[in-house]
Amino acid sequence: MGVPGLGAAERISDIAVSPARTGTILGRDYVVSTYETVAIAVRTGDIYVCGTTANWAAVATAAGLAYDWTSLALAPNWTGDRVVLGVGSDDLAAGNADAATVGDTYLVPINVATIVPTVPAPGPVLLDAAASDSPAEVLTGITDGEIIFSDIALPADFDSTSVGGFRAFVSWTSSIPIGGVILCADDVYRVDFNSVRKLEIRASVAIYSISYFGTLGAGTLMAGTTAAIDGGVWFTSDPTSGMPNWGAGSGKPPTGTNNYIVALTSNTEAFAAATGGNGAFSKSVDGGLSWNGYSFIDETIVVINDVMPSPDGSVVFMATEDAAGGDHSLWRGLGFPNPGSWERVHFQLAAQFLTAGSLVRLSPDYGTDTTAYWFDATGTRIQRSTDAGQMWGLERAH
């Protein structure tokens, strides 16, 4: 079920699958966003919908919207309101805060049943904040910042048909123009109807993905950065406030170096995947404070340095290296004596351990105090965990 009629330079940026919906020939709807890969394209990207019939309908251009689209999200009440939200960018004249730059980015809600921007939303919402500019479309060929990635996250009770129900979170990564200064204030933004607020993770930080778990009034917002800045994942439990308080999983972050994809399944449980050195699929059970690597870990175990079971044999810790004198990992196996599952509970670069080899030891009272120790072979770096390996602190260093 391909998307026919795409331009030679048109590429798919995002796809969404709706819940089951009666009256569709395919049982549900499929929505795709696209952008152009050529500079100053005559033909823009589009948003295509398929479901009511087996044919793809180009709804964005049909609604008179000429943008490159880099992400989309279906409204939670899709089966009722049939609203898709897209992040679209253009290369037109300066917007509110542009000060001579060209092109802007918008959050655009479209009712695909009527093929118009939704009411009461005031058409496309310009994502320029009070003192920041949004990026231009993909590959404009200009020297200003151009959008590369974007993402959208919605509250569970998002309602496009009411002013008070229209709240969305948007993020982006833009290119760094000539001169190396980020012009387009990469960050996470909150859109309340037609009001846009920059949520200030940092002065400027490129965001690869965002995820929100909660309602219009309260929830948790998580952001994965394009590069490993302070651990690569940021989170806040007050994203609806005027100035959210952001934290980072820098104490024990998910491993990897770039393009952190995040997904919240509750206020405390989250998943992250990152690429680059020691990239992995990781999980947090404390809202992003600490992360364990579960699968697809970019590491080859060359040396097993030590193995230490708990006194009752139900938990096993294993210390490894990816080469003699290389990076170190500490693994925890659960569910023994039957075949258990393994997760990486700590990771240290070779330069942090200073020597080849590491050892792991457990308290004789592990069953009650859940205390574990991990140290390099010379004893110059001893780390202790008092929660079965979840969080670690430096016990002694010379």
C-alpha positions in Angstrom: 0.0 0.0 0.0 2.5 2.6 -1.2 1.8 6.3 -1.6 1.4 7.0 -5.3 2.1 10.3 -7.0 5.0 11.5 -4.8 7.3 14.0 -6.5 10.8 12.9 -7.5 12.3 14.8 -4.6 9.4 14.2 -2.2 10.2 12.1 0.9 8.1 10.7 3.7 8.9 12.3 7.1 6.3 10.7 9.4 3.4 8.3 9.5 0.5 7.7 11.9 -1.9 4.8 12.2 -5.4 5.5 13.7 -7.4 3.4 16.0 -10.0 1.1 14.3 -12.8 3.2 12.8 -16.1 2.1 11.3 -16.8 3.2 7.8 -13.3 2.7 6.5 -12.5 0.3 3.8 -9.2 -0.6 5.5 -10.6 -0.8 9.0 -8.6 2.3 10.1 -6.9 5.4 8.7 -3.2 5.9 7.7 -1.7 9.4 7.5 1.7 10.3 6.0 3.6 13.6 5.9 6.2 14.5 3.3 8.8 17.2 2.5 10.8 18.2 -0.6 14.5 17.6 -0.8 15.4 20.3 -3.3 16.1 23.9 -2.5 13.4 26.5 -3.0 11.0 23.8 -4.2 8.1 24.8 -6.4 6.3 21.7 -5.2 6.0 21.5 -1.4 5.4 18.5 0.8 1.9 17.3 1.7 -0.1 15.3 4.2 -1.8 12.2 2.7 -4.7 10.2 4.2 -5.9 6.8 3.3 -8.7 4.8 4.9 -12.2 5.8 3.9 -11.2 4.6 0.5 -8.2 2.7 -0.7 -6.9 5.9 -2.4 -4.6 8.5 -0.9 -6.0 12.0 -0.5 -3.6 15.0 -0.4 -5.3 17.0 2.4 -2.7 19.7 3.1 -2.5 21.2 -0.4 -6.2 20.7 -0.8 -6.6 23.0 2.2 -4.4 25.5 0.6 -1.4 24.8 2.8 2.0 25.0 1.1 4.6 23.6 3.6 7.3 21.1 4.0 6.0 18.7 6.8 8.5 17.2 9.2 6.1 15.5 11.7 2.5 14.8 12.4 0.2 13.5 15.2 -3.4 12.3 15.2 -5.7 13.9 17.8 -6.5 11.4 20.6 -10.2 11.6 19.6 -9.4 10.9 15.9 -12.4 8.6 15.4 -14.6 11.6 16.4 -12.9 14.8 15.3 -10.7 13.4 12.4 -8.0 16.0 13.2 -4.4 15.6 12.3 -1.7 18.1 13.5 1.4 18.7 11.4 4.6 20.7 11.8 5.0 22.6 8.5 7.7 25.0 7.4 7.9 27.5 4.5 10.5 29.8 2.9 8.3 32.9 2.7 9.0 36.4 4.0 9.9 37.2 7.6 7.5 36.4 10.5 7.0 38.1 13.9 10.4 37.8 15.4 12.5 37.1 12.3 14.4 40.3 12.0 15.4 39.7 8.4 15.5 36.0 8.3 13.4 34.1 5.8 11.0 31.2 6.4 9.0 30.0 9.4 7.5 26.9 11.1 3.9 26.4 12.1 1.7 23.9 14.0 -1.2 23.2 11.7 -4.4 21.3 12.7 -6.4 20.0 9.8 -9.8 18.4 9.8 -9.4 15.7 7.2 -13.1 15.1 6.9 -13.8 18.7 5.8 -10.2 19.4 4.4 -9.9 22.7 6.3 -7.8 24.0 9.2 -9.9 23.3 12.3 -12.2 25.7 14.1 -11.7 27.4 16.6 -8.0 27.1 15.9 -6.9 30.3 14.1 -5.4 28.5 11.1 -1.7 27.7 11.2 0.0 28.7 14.5 3.3 30.5 13.9 5.9 28.9 16.3 7.9 32.1 16.8 8.0 32.8 20.5 8.4 36.2 22.1 12.1 36.6 21.4 12.9 33.6 19.1 12.5 32.7 15.5 11.3 29.4 14.1 13.2 27.7 11.3 12.6 27.7 7.5 11.6 24.7 5.4 13.9 21.8 4.6 16.8 22.7 2.2 15.8 26.3 1.4 19.3 27.1 0.2 19.5 30.2 2.4 22.0 30.9 5.2 19.4 31.0 8.0 18.6 27.9 10.0 16.5 25.2 8.2 14.4 22.7 10.0 15.8 19.1 10.0 13.6 17.2 12.6 10.5 18.0 14.5 8.1 16.2 16.8 4.6 16.7 18.4 3.2 15.4 21.7 -0.4 15.8 22.8 -2.3 15.4 26.2 -4.7 12.5 26.3 -7.6 14.9 26.5 -6.5 17.3 23.7 -9.5 18.8 22.1 -9.1 20.8 18.9 -12.7 22.1 19.0 -12.2 24.2 22.1 -9.8 27.0 23.0 -9.2 25.5 26.5 -8.6 22.0 25.1 -6.1 23.0 22.5 -2.7 22.4 24.1 0.2 20.8 22.3 4.0 20.4 22.7 6.3 20.8 19.7 10.1 20.5 19.3 12.6 20.8 16.5 16.2 20.6 15.4 17.4 23.2 12.8 20.6 23.4 10.9 23.5 25.6 12.0 23.9 28.3 9.4 27.1 30.1 8.2 28.8 31.5 11.3 27.9 28.6 13.5 25.2 30.4 15.6 21.9 28.6 16.1 19.4 31.2 14.9 16.2 29.3 15.4 16.1 28.6 19.2 15.9 24.8 19.0 13.9 23.7 22.1 10.5 22.4 23.2 7.6 24.7 22.9 4.1 24.7 24.4 1.2 25.8 22.2 -2.0 26.9 24.0 -4.5 27.7 21.3 -2.5 30.5 19.5 -0.1 31.3 22.3 3.4 29.9 22.0 5.9 29.5 24.9 9.5 28.4 24.7 10.0 25.9 27.6 13.8 26.6 28.0 15.5 23.3 28.5 18.6 25.3 27.8 19.4 28.5 25.9 19.3 26.4 22.7 19.3 22.6 22.4 18.4 20.6 19.4 15.6 18.2 20.1 15.2 14.9 18.2 12.0 13.6 19.9 9.5 14.4 22.6 6.9 12.4 24.6 4.1 13.4 26.9 2.1 11.4 29.4 -0.8 13.2 31.1 -3.7 15.5 30.6 -4.2 19.1 29.8 -3.7 20.0 33.4 -0.8 17.8 34.5 1.7 15.3 33.3 5.3 14.4 32.5 7.1 15.7 29.4 10.3 14.1 28.1 12.7 15.3 25.4 15.5 13.4 23.6 18.3 15.6 22.2 20.1 15.3 18.9 23.5 15.1 20.7 24.4 13.7 24.1 24.0 17.0 26.1 23.9 16.2 29.8 22.9 12.6 29.2 20.7 13.1 26.1 17.3 12.9 27.8 15.6 15.8 29.7 12.3 15.6 31.6 9.9 17.8 33.6 6.9 17.1 35.8 5.5 20.6 35.4 5.4 21.3 31.7 2.1 23.3 32.0 3.8 25.9 34.3 5.1 29.3 33.1 8.7 28.1 33.5 9.1 24.3 33.8 11.8 22.9 36.0 13.9 20.5 33.8 16.0 17.6 35.0 18.4 15.3 33.1 19.3 11.7 33.5 23.0 12.7 33.7 23.6 10.6 36.8 23.1 7.4 34.8 21.8 8.3 31.4 20.9 6.1 28.5 24.0 5.2 26.5 24.6 6.5 23.0 25.8 9.7 21.5 23.1 11.1 19.3 19.4 11.1 18.2 17.7 10.0 21.4 14.2 8.7 20.8 12.0 8.8 23.9 8.6 7.3 24.8 6.7 7.6 28.1 4.2 4.9 29.1 3.5 6.4 32.5 4.8 9.2 34.7 7.6 7.0 35.9 8.2 4.4 33.1 10.0 5.5 29.9 12.0 4.0 27.1 14.8 5.6 25.1 16.9 4.5 22.1 20.0 6.2 20.9 22.6 5.7 18.2 26.4 6.2 18.2 29.0 4.7 20.5 27.4 2.2 22.9 23.9 3.1 21.7 21.2 1.0 23.2 17.5 0.5 23.8 17.1 1.6 27.5 14.4 1.8 30.1 13.8 4.0 33.1 11.5 3.2 36.0 12.0 6.5 37.9 10.8 9.0 35.4 14.2 9.5 33.6 16.6 9.8 36.6 18.4 6.5 35.8 18.4 4.2 32.8 19.3 0.6 32.2 20.3 -0.8 28.8 18.0 -3.7 27.8 18.6 -4.6 24.2 20.3 -3.7 20.9 23.4 -2.6 22.8 26.2 -1.5 20.6 28.9 -3.4 22.4 30.9 -6.6 21.8 31.9 -8.4 25.1 35.5 -9.4 24.8 36.4 -9.9 28.4 34.3 -11.1 31.3 36.1 -9.8 34.4 33.9 -11.0 37.2 30.6 -12.7 38.2 28.9 -12.3 41.5 25.6 -13.9 42.5 23.5 -12.7 45.4 23.5 -15.0 48.5 20.2 -16.6 47.5 21.3 -17.0 43.9 18.3 -15.1 42.5 20.4 -12.1 41.1 23.7 -12.3 39.3 26.0 -9.3 38.5 28.6 -9.6 35.8 31.4 -7.2 34.9 32.7 -7.1 31.3 34.9 -5.1 28.9 34.5 -4.6 25.2 38.3 -5.0 24.8 41.3 -5.5 27.0 41.6 -2.1 28.6 38.4 -1.0 26.9 35.1 0.4 28.1 33.4 -1.3 31.1 29.9 -2.6 31.6 28.1 -4.0 34.6 25.2 -6.3 34.0 22.4 -7.6 36.2 20.7 -10.9 35.6 17.3 -11.6 37.2 15.1 -14.6 37.7 17.7 -17.2 38.5 18.2 -20.1 38.9 15.9 -20.4 35.9 17.1 -18.6 32.8 16.9 -15.0 33.6 16.8 -11.7 31.7 19.9 -9.4 31.6 20.1 -5.6 31.7 23.1 -3.3 31.7 22.9 -1.3 35.0 26.1 0.7 34.6 28.6 1.8 32.0 32.0 3.4 32.3 34.4 4.6 29.6 37.9 3.1 29.7 39.3 6.5 30.7 37.1 6.6 33.8 38.3 3.3 35.2 42.0 4.0 34.4 42.9 0.3 34.3 42.0 -2.9 32.6 39.8 -5.2 34.7 37.0 -4.6 37.1 35.4 -6.5 40.0 31.9 -6.6 41.4 31.0 -7.6 45.0 27.7 -7.8 46.9 27.0 -7.2 50.6 26.6 -10.4 52.6 23.3 -8.8 53.6 22.3 -8.1 50.0 18.9 -9.7 50.6 18.0 -6.9 53.0 20.3 -4.0 52.1 20.6 -4.6 48.3 24.1 -3.1 48.3 26.6 -3.7 45.5 30.1 -2.5 44.8 31.9 -2.1 41.5 35.6 -1.1 41.3 38.5 -1.2 39.0 41.3 -3.8 39.5 43.6 -1.3 41.3 40.9 0.0 43.6 41.3 3.6 42.6 37.6 3.9 41.7 35.0 2.2 43.9 31.3 2.7 43.3 28.5 1.7 45.5 24.8 1.1 44.9 22.3 0.7 47.7 19.3 -0.1 45.5 20.3 -3.3 43.7 22.3 -1.5 41.0 19.9 1.1 39.9 21.8 4.2 41.0 25.6 4.5 41.7 27.8 6.8 43.7 31.5 7.1 44.1 32.6 5.5 47.3 36.3 6.3 47.2 38.8 7.7 44.8 42.5 8.8 45.1 
